[in-house]
Amino acid sequence: MKPEPPTSQNGNNNVRRRLFQSEENENVHPDLIDLLEESRQRAAEKWNFDFVNEVPLEGDWEWERVPPTPPTD
């Protein structure tokens, strides 16, 4: 008779967790931050809008505030 494989408390087989992050993954976070910042800068130039501070910038687009509409039931 073959022994049963170990299961977790919820019954899942082959439960695995990464307990430690590899050294390669430590460099991913700063790279993602750089990519997000570049994306924000391109969007700000394209739309002349500061998406971080949510304010219009000088440029080709003219932004105006629109009052919110109440939800309909």
PQR file of N, CA, C, O and H, with PARSE charges and radii, in Angstrom:
ATOM      1  N   MET A   1       0.844  -1.176   0.000 -0.4000 1.5000
ATOM      2  CA  MET A   1       0.000   0.000   0.000 -0.0000 2.0000
ATOM      3  C   MET A   1       0.894   1.245   0.000  0.5500 1.7000
ATOM      4  O   MET A   1       1.851   1.334   0.769 -0.5500 1.4000
ATOM      5  N   LYS A   2       0.569   2.196  -0.866 -0.4000 1.5000
ATOM      6  CA  LYS A   2       1.341   3.418  -1.024 -0.0000 2.0000
ATOM      7  C   LYS A   2       0.879   4.472  -0.009  0.5500 1.7000
ATOM      8  O   LYS A   2      -0.326   4.637   0.184 -0.5500 1.4000
ATOM      9  H   LYS A   2      -0.208   2.124  -1.491  0.4000 1.0000
ATOM     10  N   PRO A   3       1.816   5.199   0.653 -0.5600 1.5000
ATOM     11  CA  PRO A   3       1.381   6.220   1.612  0.2800 2.0000
ATOM     12  C   PRO A   3       0.742   7.413   0.897  0.5500 1.7000
ATOM     13  O   PRO A   3       1.106   7.742  -0.232 -0.5500 1.4000
ATOM     14  N   GLU A   4      -0.209   8.050   1.568 -0.4000 1.5000
ATOM     15  CA  GLU A   4      -0.887   9.242   1.038 -0.0000 2.0000
ATOM     16  C   GLU A   4       0.079  10.431   1.050  0.5500 1.7000
ATOM     17  O   GLU A   4       0.859  10.580   1.990 -0.5500 1.4000
ATOM     18  H   GLU A   4      -0.504   7.783   2.485  0.4000 1.0000
ATOM     19  N   PRO A   5       0.035  11.279   0.011 -0.5600 1.5000
ATOM     20  CA  PRO A   5       0.871  12.487   0.040  0.2800 2.0000
ATOM     21  C   PRO A   5       0.333  13.460   1.086  0.5500 1.7000
ATOM     22  O   PRO A   5      -0.869  13.477   1.350 -0.5500 1.4000
ATOM     23  N   PRO A   6       1.208  14.270   1.684 -0.5600 1.5000
ATOM     24  CA  PRO A   6       0.740  15.221   2.691  0.2800 2.0000
ATOM     25  C   PRO A   6      -0.188  16.263   2.074  0.5500 1.7000
ATOM     26  O   PRO A   6      -0.004  16.668   0.926 -0.5500 1.4000
ATOM     27  N   THR A   7      -1.169  16.686   2.832 -0.4000 1.5000
ATOM     28  CA  THR A   7      -2.101  17.731   2.388 -0.0000 2.0000
ATOM     29  C   THR A   7      -2.137  18.825   3.435  0.5500 1.7000
ATOM     30  O   THR A   7      -1.772  18.609   4.591 -0.5500 1.4000
ATOM     31  H   THR A   7      -1.318  16.357   3.765  0.4000 1.0000
ATOM     32  N   SER A   8      -2.583  20.006   3.019 -0.4000 1.5000
ATOM     33  CA  SER A   8      -2.728  21.108   3.954 -0.0000 2.0000
ATOM     34  C   SER A   8      -4.042  20.959   4.705  0.5500 1.7000
ATOM     35  O   SER A   8      -4.801  20.022   4.454 -0.5500 1.4000
ATOM     36  H   SER A   8      -2.880  20.181   2.080  0.4000 1.0000
ATOM     37  N   GLN A   9      -4.311  21.867   5.615 -0.4000 1.5000
ATOM     38  CA  GLN A   9      -5.537  21.794   6.408 -0.0000 2.0000
ATOM     39  C   GLN A   9      -6.786  21.906   5.542  0.5500 1.7000
ATOM     40  O   GLN A   9      -7.820  21.324   5.871 -0.5500 1.4000
ATOM     41  H   GLN A   9      -3.695  22.627   5.819  0.4000 1.0000
ATOM     42  N   ASN A  10      -6.700  22.654   4.432 -0.4000 1.5000
ATOM     43  CA  ASN A  10      -7.875  22.794   3.570 -0.0000 2.0000
ATOM     44  C   ASN A  10      -7.933  21.701   2.503  0.5500 1.7000
ATOM     45  O   ASN A  10      -8.801  21.740   1.631 -0.5500 1.4000
ATOM     46  H   ASN A  10      -5.860  23.127   4.165  0.4000 1.0000
ATOM     47  N   GLY A  11      -7.026  20.731   2.560 -0.4000 1.5000
ATOM     48  CA  GLY A  11      -7.090  19.582   1.673 -0.0000 2.0000
ATOM     49  C   GLY A  11      -6.338  19.712   0.368  0.5500 1.7000
ATOM     50  O   GLY A  11      -6.364  18.780  -0.437 -0.5500 1.4000
ATOM     51  H   GLY A  11      -6.321  20.699   3.268  0.4000 1.0000
ATOM     52  N   ASN A  12      -5.664  20.835   0.119 -0.4000 1.5000
ATOM     53  CA  ASN A  12      -4.911  21.008  -1.125 -0.0000 2.0000
ATOM     54  C   ASN A  12      -3.625  20.200  -1.091  0.5500 1.7000
ATOM     55  O   ASN A  12      -2.911  20.193  -0.088 -0.5500 1.4000
ATOM     56  H   ASN A  12      -5.644  21.592   0.772  0.4000 1.0000
ATOM     57  N   ASN A  13      -3.339  19.526  -2.182 -0.4000 1.5000
ATOM     58  CA  ASN A  13      -2.077  18.804  -2.318 -0.0000 2.0000
ATOM     59  C   ASN A  13      -1.017  19.749  -2.863  0.5500 1.7000
ATOM     60  O   ASN A  13      -1.334  20.770  -3.472 -0.5500 1.4000
ATOM     61  H   ASN A  13      -3.919  19.532  -2.997  0.4000 1.0000
ATOM     62  N   ASN A  14       0.223  19.405  -2.644 -0.4000 1.5000
ATOM     63  CA  ASN A  14       1.351  20.132  -3.222 -0.0000 2.0000
ATOM     64  C   ASN A  14       1.341  21.614  -2.864  0.5500 1.7000
ATOM     65  O   ASN A  14       1.569  22.459  -3.730 -0.5500 1.4000
ATOM     66  H   ASN A  14       0.481  18.575  -2.149  0.4000 1.0000
ATOM     67  N   VAL A  15       1.087  21.932  -1.634 -0.4000 1.5000
ATOM     68  CA  VAL A  15       1.100  23.320  -1.191 -0.0000 2.0000
ATOM     69  C   VAL A  15       2.544  23.778  -1.122  0.5500 1.7000
ATOM     70  O   VAL A  15       3.384  23.120  -0.508 -0.5500 1.4000
ATOM     71  H   VAL A  15       0.902  21.246  -0.930  0.4000 1.0000
ATOM     72  N   ARG A  16       2.835  24.921  -1.763 -0.4000 1.5000
ATOM     73  CA  ARG A  16       4.196  25.458  -1.768 -0.0000 2.0000
ATOM     74  C   ARG A  16       4.140  26.945  -1.488  0.5500 1.7000
ATOM     75  O   ARG A  16       3.219  27.643  -1.912 -0.5500 1.4000
ATOM     76  H   ARG A  16       2.153  25.456  -2.262  0.4000 1.0000
ATOM     77  N   ARG A  17       5.126  27.408  -0.779 -0.4000 1.5000
ATOM     78  CA  ARG A  17       5.250  28.835  -0.518 -0.0000 2.0000
ATOM     79  C   ARG A  17       6.702  29.231  -0.683  0.5500 1.7000
ATOM     80  O   ARG A  17       7.612  28.477  -0.340 -0.5500 1.4000
ATOM     81  H   ARG A  17       5.875  26.841  -0.434  0.4000 1.0000
ATOM     82  N   ARG A  18       6.901  30.420  -1.211 -0.4000 1.5000
ATOM     83  CA  ARG A  18       8.258  30.953  -1.294 -0.0000 2.0000
ATOM     84  C   ARG A  18       8.520  31.704   0.004  0.5500 1.7000
ATOM     85  O   ARG A  18       7.892  32.727   0.276 -0.5500 1.4000
ATOM     86  H   ARG A  18       6.161  31.032  -1.490  0.4000 1.0000
ATOM     87  N   LEU A  19       9.429  31.201   0.785 -0.4000 1.5000
ATOM     88  CA  LEU A  19       9.719  31.810   2.072 -0.0000 2.0000
ATOM     89  C   LEU A  19      10.737  32.930   1.959  0.5500 1.7000
ATOM     90  O   LEU A  19      10.728  33.869   2.756 -0.5500 1.4000
ATOM     91  H   LEU A  19       9.939  30.370   0.564  0.4000 1.0000
ATOM     92  N   PHE A  20      11.608  32.832   0.974 -0.4000 1.5000
ATOM     93  CA  PHE A  20      12.645  33.832   0.805 -0.0000 2.0000
ATOM     94  C   PHE A  20      12.658  34.291  -0.640  0.5500 1.7000
ATOM     95  O   PHE A  20      12.455  33.502  -1.563 -0.5500 1.4000
ATOM     96  H   PHE A  20      11.615  32.070   0.327  0.4000 1.0000
ATOM     97  N   GLN A  21      12.898  35.572  -0.819 -0.4000 1.5000
ATOM     98  CA  GLN A  21      12.939  36.136  -2.158 -0.0000 2.0000
ATOM     99  C   GLN A  21      14.336  35.957  -2.739  0.5500 1.7000
ATOM    100  O   GLN A  21      15.333  36.132  -2.039 -0.5500 1.4000
ATOM    101  H   GLN A  21      13.063  36.213  -0.069  0.4000 1.0000
ATOM    102  N   SER A  22      14.404  35.606  -4.021 -0.4000 1.5000
ATOM    103  CA  SER A  22      15.713  35.441  -4.644 -0.0000 2.0000
ATOM    104  C   SER A  22      16.350  36.808  -4.876  0.5500 1.7000
ATOM    105  O   SER A  22      15.661  37.828  -4.897 -0.5500 1.4000
ATOM    106  H   SER A  22      13.594  35.464  -4.590  0.4000 1.0000
ATOM    107  N   GLU A  23      17.658  36.819  -5.049 -0.4000 1.5000
ATOM    108  CA  GLU A  23      18.377  38.075  -5.255 -0.0000 2.0000
ATOM    109  C   GLU A  23      17.947  38.768  -6.536  0.5500 1.7000
ATOM    110  O   GLU A  23      17.943  39.997  -6.599 -0.5500 1.4000
ATOM    111  H   GLU A  23      18.218  35.990  -5.033  0.4000 1.0000
ATOM    112  N   GLU A  24      17.584  38.002  -7.556 -0.4000 1.5000
ATOM    113  CA  GLU A  24      17.150  38.601  -8.814 -0.0000 2.0000
ATOM    114  C   GLU A  24      15.883  39.419  -8.620  0.5500 1.7000
ATOM    115  O   GLU A  24      15.738  40.477  -9.233 -0.5500 1.4000
ATOM    116  H   GLU A  24      17.587  37.003  -7.505  0.4000 1.0000
ATOM    117  N   ASN A  25      14.969  38.957  -7.786 -0.4000 1.5000
ATOM    118  CA  ASN A  25      13.709  39.649  -7.572 -0.0000 2.0000
ATOM    119  C   ASN A  25      13.873  40.954  -6.808  0.5500 1.7000
ATOM    120  O   ASN A  25      13.012  41.829  -6.902 -0.5500 1.4000
ATOM    121  H   ASN A  25      15.087  38.098  -7.289  0.4000 1.0000
ATOM    122  N   GLU A  26      14.952  41.106  -6.059 -0.4000 1.5000
ATOM    123  CA  GLU A  26      15.167  42.340  -5.316 -0.0000 2.0000
ATOM    124  C   GLU A  26      15.344  43.524  -6.256  0.5500 1.7000
ATOM    125  O   GLU A  26      15.044  44.656  -5.875 -0.5500 1.4000
ATOM    126  H   GLU A  26      15.652  40.396  -5.983  0.4000 1.0000
ATOM    127  N   ASN A  27      15.823  43.293  -7.472 -0.4000 1.5000
ATOM    128  CA  ASN A  27      16.044  44.369  -8.425 -0.0000 2.0000
ATOM    129  C   ASN A  27      14.810  44.672  -9.262  0.5500 1.7000
ATOM    130  O   ASN A  27      14.794  45.672  -9.981 -0.5500 1.4000
ATOM    131  H   ASN A  27      16.067  42.374  -7.782  0.4000 1.0000
ATOM    132  N   VAL A  28      13.789  43.850  -9.191 -0.4000 1.5000
ATOM    133  CA  VAL A  28      12.585  44.065  -9.992 -0.0000 2.0000
ATOM    134  C   VAL A  28      11.829  45.283  -9.492  0.5500 1.7000
ATOM    135  O   VAL A  28      11.362  46.090 -10.295 -0.5500 1.4000
ATOM    136  H   VAL A  28      13.802  43.038  -8.607  0.4000 1.0000
ATOM    137  N   HIS A  29      11.703  45.428  -8.200 -0.4000 1.5000
ATOM    138  CA  HIS A  29      10.924  46.522  -7.621 -0.0000 2.0000
ATOM    139  C   HIS A  29      11.409  47.898  -8.094  0.5500 1.7000
ATOM    140  O   HIS A  29      10.590  48.678  -8.578 -0.5500 1.4000
ATOM    141  H   HIS A  29      12.083  44.772  -7.547  0.4000 1.0000
ATOM    142  N   PRO A  30      12.697  48.231  -7.979 -0.5600 1.5000
ATOM    143  CA  PRO A  30      13.155  49.537  -8.472  0.2800 2.0000
ATOM    144  C   PRO A  30      12.923  49.712  -9.975  0.5500 1.7000
ATOM    145  O   PRO A  30      12.626  50.817 -10.430 -0.5500 1.4000
ATOM    146  N   ASP A  31      13.055  48.635 -10.745 -0.4000 1.5000
ATOM    147  CA  ASP A  31      12.815  48.734 -12.181 -0.0000 2.0000
ATOM    148  C   ASP A  31      11.358  49.067 -12.468  0.5500 1.7000
ATOM    149  O   ASP A  31      11.071  49.867 -13.358 -0.5500 1.4000
ATOM    150  H   ASP A  31      13.296  47.737 -10.376  0.4000 1.0000
ATOM    151  N   LEU A  32      10.444  48.467 -11.730 -0.4000 1.5000
ATOM    152  CA  LEU A  32       9.024  48.763 -11.923 -0.0000 2.0000
ATOM    153  C   LEU A  32       8.706  50.202 -11.553  0.5500 1.7000
ATOM    154  O   LEU A  32       7.907  50.856 -12.222 -0.5500 1.4000
ATOM    155  H   LEU A  32      10.677  47.817 -11.007  0.4000 1.0000
ATOM    156  N   ILE A  33       9.325  50.694 -10.496 -0.4000 1.5000
ATOM    157  CA  ILE A  33       9.119  52.088 -10.096 -0.0000 2.0000
ATOM    158  C   ILE A  33       9.596  53.019 -11.201  0.5500 1.7000
ATOM    159  O   ILE A  33       8.921  53.999 -11.517 -0.5500 1.4000
ATOM    160  H   ILE A  33       9.975  50.163  -9.953  0.4000 1.0000
ATOM    161  N   ASP A  34      10.751  52.725 -11.794 -0.4000 1.5000
ATOM    162  CA  ASP A  34      11.268  53.543 -12.894 -0.0000 2.0000
ATOM    163  C   ASP A  34      10.324  53.515 -14.093  0.5500 1.7000
ATOM    164  O   ASP A  34      10.068  54.552 -14.705 -0.5500 1.4000
ATOM    165  H   ASP A  34      11.299  51.929 -11.538  0.4000 1.0000
ATOM    166  N   LEU A  35       9.804  52.333 -14.431 -0.4000 1.5000
ATOM    167  CA  LEU A  35       8.872  52.222 -15.557 -0.0000 2.0000
ATOM    168  C   LEU A  35       7.586  52.993 -15.298  0.5500 1.7000
ATOM    169  O   LEU A  35       7.064  53.649 -16.200 -0.5500 1.4000
ATOM    170  H   LEU A  35      10.011  51.491 -13.934  0.4000 1.0000
ATOM    171  N   LEU A  36       7.073  52.922 -14.077 -0.4000 1.5000
ATOM    172  CA  LEU A  36       5.863  53.673 -13.744 -0.0000 2.0000
ATOM    173  C   LEU A  36       6.094  55.175 -13.846  0.5500 1.7000
ATOM    174  O   LEU A  36       5.236  55.903 -14.344 -0.5500 1.4000
ATOM    175  H   LEU A  36       7.497  52.389 -13.344  0.4000 1.0000
ATOM    176  N   GLU A  37       7.244  55.640 -13.379 -0.4000 1.5000
ATOM    177  CA  GLU A  37       7.553  57.068 -13.448 -0.0000 2.0000
ATOM    178  C   GLU A  37       7.673  57.529 -14.900  0.5500 1.7000
ATOM    179  O   GLU A  37       7.174  58.597 -15.253 -0.5500 1.4000
ATOM    180  H   GLU A  37       7.941  55.048 -12.974  0.4000 1.0000
ATOM    181  N   GLU A  38       8.328  56.733 -15.738 -0.4000 1.5000
ATOM    182  CA  GLU A  38       8.426  57.072 -17.160 -0.0000 2.0000
ATOM    183  C   GLU A  38       7.042  57.124 -17.798  0.5500 1.7000
ATOM    184  O   GLU A  38       6.757  58.009 -18.605 -0.5500 1.4000
ATOM    185  H   GLU A  38       8.733  55.865 -15.451  0.4000 1.0000
ATOM    186  N   SER A  39       6.191  56.183 -17.437 -0.4000 1.5000
ATOM    187  CA  SER A  39       4.829  56.146 -17.975 -0.0000 2.0000
ATOM    188  C   SER A  39       4.046  57.380 -17.541  0.5500 1.7000
ATOM    189  O   SER A  39       3.320  57.968 -18.343 -0.5500 1.4000
ATOM    190  H   SER A  39       6.422  55.464 -16.782  0.4000 1.0000
ATOM    191  N   ARG A  40       4.189  57.777 -16.275 -0.4000 1.5000
ATOM    192  CA  ARG A  40       3.514  58.987 -15.781 -0.0000 2.0000
ATOM    193  C   ARG A  40       3.989  60.223 -16.526  0.5500 1.7000
ATOM    194  O   ARG A  40       3.185  61.084 -16.883 -0.5500 1.4000
ATOM    195  H   ARG A  40       4.779  57.300 -15.623  0.4000 1.0000
ATOM    196  N   GLN A  41       5.294  60.314 -16.762 -0.4000 1.5000
ATOM    197  CA  GLN A  41       5.838  61.476 -17.462 -0.0000 2.0000
ATOM    198  C   GLN A  41       5.319  61.550 -18.896  0.5500 1.7000
ATOM    199  O   GLN A  41       4.957  62.626 -19.373 -0.5500 1.4000
ATOM    200  H   GLN A  41       5.947  59.614 -16.473  0.4000 1.0000
ATOM    201  N   ARG A  42       5.282  60.403 -19.584 -0.4000 1.5000
ATOM    202  CA  ARG A  42       4.758  60.391 -20.957 -0.0000 2.0000
ATOM    203  C   ARG A  42       3.288  60.784 -20.984  0.5500 1.7000
ATOM    204  O   ARG A  42       2.865  61.545 -21.854 -0.5500 1.4000
ATOM    205  H   ARG A  42       5.576  59.529 -19.196  0.4000 1.0000
ATOM    206  N   ALA A  43       2.508  60.274 -20.040 -0.4000 1.5000
ATOM    207  CA  ALA A  43       1.084  60.606 -19.984 -0.0000 2.0000
ATOM    208  C   ALA A  43       0.891  62.086 -19.675  0.5500 1.7000
ATOM    209  O   ALA A  43       0.011  62.725 -20.251 -0.5500 1.4000
ATOM    210  H   ALA A  43       2.852  59.656 -19.333  0.4000 1.0000
ATOM    211  N   ALA A  44       1.696  62.637 -18.781 -0.4000 1.5000
ATOM    212  CA  ALA A  44       1.590  64.057 -18.443 -0.0000 2.0000
ATOM    213  C   ALA A  44       1.908  64.924 -19.655  0.5500 1.7000
ATOM    214  O   ALA A  44       1.237  65.930 -19.886 -0.5500 1.4000
ATOM    215  H   ALA A  44       2.411  62.118 -18.313  0.4000 1.0000
ATOM    216  N   GLU A  45       2.919  64.550 -20.429 -0.4000 1.5000
ATOM    217  CA  GLU A  45       3.260  65.307 -21.636 -0.0000 2.0000
ATOM    218  C   GLU A  45       2.175  65.187 -22.688  0.5500 1.7000
ATOM    219  O   GLU A  45       1.850  66.168 -23.358 -0.5500 1.4000
ATOM    220  H   GLU A  45       3.464  63.733 -20.241  0.4000 1.0000
ATOM    221  N   LYS A  46       1.611  64.004 -22.841 -0.4000 1.5000
ATOM    222  CA  LYS A  46       0.588  63.772 -23.860 -0.0000 2.0000
ATOM    223  C   LYS A  46      -0.711  64.503 -23.528  0.5500 1.7000
ATOM    224  O   LYS A  46      -1.319  65.117 -24.405 -0.5500 1.4000
ATOM    225  H   LYS A  46       1.875  63.207 -22.296  0.4000 1.0000
ATOM    226  N   TRP A  47      -1.137  64.441 -22.273 -0.4000 1.5000
ATOM    227  CA  TRP A  47      -2.446  64.963 -21.889 -0.0000 2.0000
ATOM    228  C   TRP A  47      -2.363  66.279 -21.129  0.5500 1.7000
ATOM    229  O   TRP A  47      -3.396  66.793 -20.699 -0.5500 1.4000
ATOM    230  H   TRP A  47      -0.644  63.942 -21.561  0.4000 1.0000
ATOM    231  N   ASN A  48      -1.175  66.841 -20.950 -0.4000 1.5000
ATOM    232  CA  ASN A  48      -0.917  68.011 -20.115 -0.0000 2.0000
ATOM    233  C   ASN A  48      -1.747  67.970 -18.824  0.5500 1.7000
ATOM    234  O   ASN A  48      -2.500  68.890 -18.504 -0.5500 1.4000
ATOM    235  H   ASN A  48      -0.336  66.424 -21.299  0.4000 1.0000
ATOM    236  N   PHE A  49      -1.570  66.871 -18.110 -0.4000 1.5000
ATOM    237  CA  PHE A  49      -2.262  66.685 -16.832 -0.0000 2.0000
ATOM    238  C   PHE A  49      -1.324  65.955 -15.879  0.5500 1.7000
ATOM    239  O   PHE A  49      -0.698  64.960 -16.243 -0.5500 1.4000
ATOM    240  H   PHE A  49      -0.957  66.124 -18.370  0.4000 1.0000
ATOM    241  N   ASP A  50      -1.238  66.467 -14.652 -0.4000 1.5000
ATOM    242  CA  ASP A  50      -0.428  65.826 -13.613 -0.0000 2.0000
ATOM    243  C   ASP A  50      -1.310  64.799 -12.910  0.5500 1.7000
ATOM    244  O   ASP A  50      -2.147  65.160 -12.083 -0.5500 1.4000
ATOM    245  H   ASP A  50      -1.747  67.275 -14.357  0.4000 1.0000
ATOM    246  N   PHE A  51      -1.127  63.520 -13.237 -0.4000 1.5000
ATOM    247  CA  PHE A  51      -1.970  62.463 -12.701 -0.0000 2.0000
ATOM    248  C   PHE A  51      -1.658  62.144 -11.242  0.5500 1.7000
ATOM    249  O   PHE A  51      -2.485  61.542 -10.557 -0.5500 1.4000
ATOM    250  H   PHE A  51      -0.448  63.227 -13.910  0.4000 1.0000
ATOM    251  N   VAL A  52      -0.494  62.530 -10.758 -0.4000 1.5000
ATOM    252  CA  VAL A  52      -0.141  62.292  -9.359 -0.0000 2.0000
ATOM    253  C   VAL A  52      -0.888  63.278  -8.467  0.5500 1.7000
ATOM    254  O   VAL A  52      -1.509  62.884  -7.480 -0.5500 1.4000
ATOM    255  H   VAL A  52       0.179  63.019 -11.314  0.4000 1.0000
ATOM    256  N   ASN A  53      -0.824  64.562  -8.819 -0.4000 1.5000
ATOM    257  CA  ASN A  53      -1.463  65.611  -8.019 -0.0000 2.0000
ATOM    258  C   ASN A  53      -2.863  65.962  -8.511  0.5500 1.7000
ATOM    259  O   ASN A  53      -3.558  66.772  -7.897 -0.5500 1.4000
ATOM    260  H   ASN A  53      -0.319  64.882  -9.621  0.4000 1.0000
ATOM    261  N   GLU A  54      -3.273  65.350  -9.619 -0.4000 1.5000
ATOM    262  CA  GLU A  54      -4.599  65.549 -10.217 -0.0000 2.0000
ATOM    263  C   GLU A  54      -4.886  67.021 -10.515  0.5500 1.7000
ATOM    264  O   GLU A  54      -5.923  67.558 -10.125 -0.5500 1.4000
ATOM    265  H   GLU A  54      -2.709  64.692 -10.118  0.4000 1.0000
ATOM    266  N   VAL A  55      -3.942  67.661 -11.217 -0.4000 1.5000
ATOM    267  CA  VAL A  55      -4.117  69.051 -11.636 -0.0000 2.0000
ATOM    268  C   VAL A  55      -3.737  69.185 -13.106  0.5500 1.7000
ATOM    269  O   VAL A  55      -2.823  68.507 -13.574 -0.5500 1.4000
ATOM    270  H   VAL A  55      -3.100  67.224 -11.534  0.4000 1.0000
ATOM    271  N   PRO A  56      -4.440  70.063 -13.843 -0.5600 1.5000
ATOM    272  CA  PRO A  56      -4.083  70.294 -15.245  0.2800 2.0000
ATOM    273  C   PRO A  56      -2.749  71.031 -15.356  0.5500 1.7000
ATOM    274  O   PRO A  56      -2.363  71.782 -14.460 -0.5500 1.4000
ATOM    275  N   LEU A  57      -2.058  70.804 -16.466 -0.4000 1.5000
ATOM    276  CA  LEU A  57      -0.815  71.500 -16.780 -0.0000 2.0000
ATOM    277  C   LEU A  57      -1.045  72.357 -18.019  0.5500 1.7000
ATOM    278  O   LEU A  57      -2.036  72.182 -18.727 -0.5500 1.4000
ATOM    279  H   LEU A  57      -2.372  70.194 -17.193  0.4000 1.0000
ATOM    280  N   GLU A  58      -0.139  73.272 -18.273 -0.4000 1.5000
ATOM    281  CA  GLU A  58      -0.223  74.089 -19.486 -0.0000 2.0000
ATOM    282  C   GLU A  58       0.025  73.209 -20.702  0.5500 1.7000
ATOM    283  O   GLU A  58       0.917  72.360 -20.690 -0.5500 1.4000
ATOM    284  H   GLU A  58       0.666  73.415 -17.697  0.4000 1.0000
ATOM    285  N   GLY A  59      -0.766  73.412 -21.754 -0.4000 1.5000
ATOM    286  CA  GLY A  59      -0.570  72.618 -22.957 -0.0000 2.0000
ATOM    287  C   GLY A  59      -1.734  72.742 -23.915  0.5500 1.7000
ATOM    288  O   GLY A  59      -2.535  73.671 -23.814 -0.5500 1.4000
ATOM    289  H   GLY A  59      -1.491  74.101 -21.764  0.4000 1.0000
ATOM    290  N   ASP A  60      -1.826  71.798 -24.851 -0.4000 1.5000
ATOM    291  CA  ASP A  60      -2.839  71.834 -25.902 -0.0000 2.0000
ATOM    292  C   ASP A  60      -4.247  71.554 -25.401  0.5500 1.7000
ATOM    293  O   ASP A  60      -5.216  72.051 -25.973 -0.5500 1.4000
ATOM    294  H   ASP A  60      -1.175  71.043 -24.932  0.4000 1.0000
ATOM    295  N   TRP A  61      -4.370  70.779 -24.358 -0.4000 1.5000
ATOM    296  CA  TRP A  61      -5.688  70.400 -23.856 -0.0000 2.0000
ATOM    297  C   TRP A  61      -6.198  71.432 -22.868  0.5500 1.7000
ATOM    298  O   TRP A  61      -5.428  71.993 -22.088 -0.5500 1.4000
ATOM    299  H   TRP A  61      -3.582  70.375 -23.893  0.4000 1.0000
ATOM    300  N   GLU A  62      -7.504  71.682 -22.907 -0.4000 1.5000
ATOM    301  CA  GLU A  62      -8.139  72.571 -21.936 -0.0000 2.0000
ATOM    302  C   GLU A  62      -9.028  71.718 -21.034  0.5500 1.7000
ATOM    303  O   GLU A  62      -9.991  71.100 -21.488 -0.5500 1.4000
ATOM    304  H   GLU A  62      -8.129  71.226 -23.541  0.4000 1.0000
ATOM    305  N   TRP A  63      -8.690  71.698 -19.772 -0.4000 1.5000
ATOM    306  CA  TRP A  63      -9.419  70.878 -18.811 -0.0000 2.0000
ATOM    307  C   TRP A  63     -10.415  71.743 -18.059  0.5500 1.7000
ATOM    308  O   TRP A  63     -10.118  72.892 -17.733 -0.5500 1.4000
ATOM    309  H   TRP A  63      -7.907  72.200 -19.403  0.4000 1.0000
ATOM    310  N   GLU A  64     -11.590  71.202 -17.783 -0.4000 1.5000
ATOM    311  CA  GLU A  64     -12.567  71.895 -16.945 -0.0000 2.0000
ATOM    312  C   GLU A  64     -13.213  70.896 -15.992  0.5500 1.7000
ATOM    313  O   GLU A  64     -13.432  69.733 -16.331 -0.5500 1.4000
ATOM    314  H   GLU A  64     -11.831  70.268 -18.048  0.4000 1.0000
ATOM    315  N   ARG A  65     -13.511  71.384 -14.794 -0.4000 1.5000
ATOM    316  CA  ARG A  65     -14.112  70.526 -13.774 -0.0000 2.0000
ATOM    317  C   ARG A  65     -15.588  70.312 -14.096  0.5500 1.7000
ATOM    318  O   ARG A  65     -16.303  71.256 -14.431 -0.5500 1.4000
ATOM    319  H   ARG A  65     -13.334  72.329 -14.519  0.4000 1.0000
ATOM    320  N   VAL A  66     -16.027  69.079 -13.992 -0.4000 1.5000
ATOM    321  CA  VAL A  66     -17.426  68.721 -14.228 -0.0000 2.0000
ATOM    322  C   VAL A  66     -17.999  68.236 -12.903  0.5500 1.7000
ATOM    323  O   VAL A  66     -17.414  67.365 -12.259 -0.5500 1.4000
ATOM    324  H   VAL A  66     -15.446  68.312 -13.719  0.4000 1.0000
ATOM    325  N   PRO A  67     -19.153  68.798 -12.482 -0.5600 1.5000
ATOM    326  CA  PRO A  67     -19.712  68.353 -11.203  0.2800 2.0000
ATOM    327  C   PRO A  67     -20.159  66.896 -11.280  0.5500 1.7000
ATOM    328  O   PRO A  67     -20.611  66.440 -12.330 -0.5500 1.4000
ATOM    329  N   PRO A  68     -20.036  66.171 -10.185 -0.5600 1.5000
ATOM    330  CA  PRO A  68     -20.462  64.766 -10.197  0.2800 2.0000
ATOM    331  C   PRO A  68     -21.977  64.661 -10.339  0.5500 1.7000
ATOM    332  O   PRO A  68     -22.718  65.510  -9.843 -0.5500 1.4000
ATOM    333  N   THR A  69     -22.418  63.630 -11.006 -0.4000 1.5000
ATOM    334  CA  THR A  69     -23.855  63.397 -11.134 -0.0000 2.0000
ATOM    335  C   THR A  69     -24.276  62.378 -10.083  0.5500 1.7000
ATOM    336  O   THR A  69     -23.557  61.411  -9.830 -0.5500 1.4000
ATOM    337  H   THR A  69     -21.815  62.941 -11.408  0.4000 1.0000
ATOM    338  N   PRO A  70     -25.443  62.591  -9.467 -0.5600 1.5000
ATOM    339  CA  PRO A  70     -25.889  61.625  -8.453  0.2800 2.0000
ATOM    340  C   PRO A  70     -26.239  60.290  -9.100  0.5500 1.7000
ATOM    341  O   PRO A  70     -26.710  60.261 -10.237 -0.5500 1.4000
ATOM    342  N   PRO A  71     -26.018  59.198  -8.401 -0.5600 1.5000
ATOM    343  CA  PRO A  71     -26.350  57.886  -8.974  0.2800 2.0000
ATOM    344  C   PRO A  71     -27.859  57.735  -9.146  0.5500 1.7000
ATOM    345  O   PRO A  71     -28.642  58.258  -8.354 -0.5500 1.4000
ATOM    346  N   THR A  72     -28.251  57.018 -10.185 -0.4000 1.5000
ATOM    347  CA  THR A  72     -29.672  56.758 -10.419 -0.0000 2.0000
ATOM    348  C   THR A  72     -30.015  55.378  -9.891  0.5500 1.7000
ATOM    349  O   THR A  72     -29.219  54.444  -9.993 -0.5500 1.4000
ATOM    350  H   THR A  72     -27.614  56.592 -10.828  0.4000 1.0000
ATOM    351  N   ASP A  73     -31.193  55.263  -9.335 -0.4000 1.5000
ATOM    352  CA  ASP A  73     -31.629  53.963  -8.792 -0.0000 2.0000
ATOM    353  C   ASP A  73     -32.362  53.146  -9.796  0.5500 1.7000
ATOM    354  O   ASP A  73     -32.791  52.033  -9.492 -0.5500 1.4000
ATOM    355  H   ASP A  73     -31.839  56.022  -9.252  0.4000 1.0000
TER
END
